[in-house]
Amino acid sequence: RKVVQVGARAVLWSRTALRVMELLERREGVHTQASLYDFARAVRWSEVVASEQQTLSVGAVLSLDRARASGKMRAGDWVCRSCNALVFASKDECYQCGEPRDADT
């Protein structure tokens, strides 16, 4: 089970990273490694992260509307409040982090 979880996280991260890079390319003109570093250096990180102990995470679902429109989200599917993973309707807990399903989802 642990190997499957690690594999699922790796696949999810790579898909999410690709989506983020597509957005950066389209919206910010980031096309190369150098332009990515320039973009990251220009961010005012102190305004994004409250303290040195806090970290950032990129949600796997960038937009619920986008997930619905693409046909990837079906009736009853839900988004984990903890890690933003898109979870099948048949599941009572998140496959990625184990967070139980909200009563209102």
URPE-V780749 format. One record per backbone hydrogen bond with DSSP energy under -1.0 kcal/mol. CO is the residue of the C=O (numbers start at 0). NH is the residue of the N-H. Records with the same first field share a line. If there is no record, write none. Layout:
CO=NH + NH
This chain:
0=4
1=5
2=6
3=7
4=8
5=9
6=10
7=11
8=12
9=13
10=14
11=15
12=16
13=17
14=18
15=19
16=20
17=21
18=22
19=23
20=24
21=25
22=26
23=27 + 29
31=35
32=36
33=37
34=38
35=39
36=40
37=41
42=44
43=46
44=48
62=66
63=67
64=68
65=69
66=71 + 72
67=70
73=76
77=86
79=83
84=79
86=77
87=90
91=100
93=97
98=93
101=104
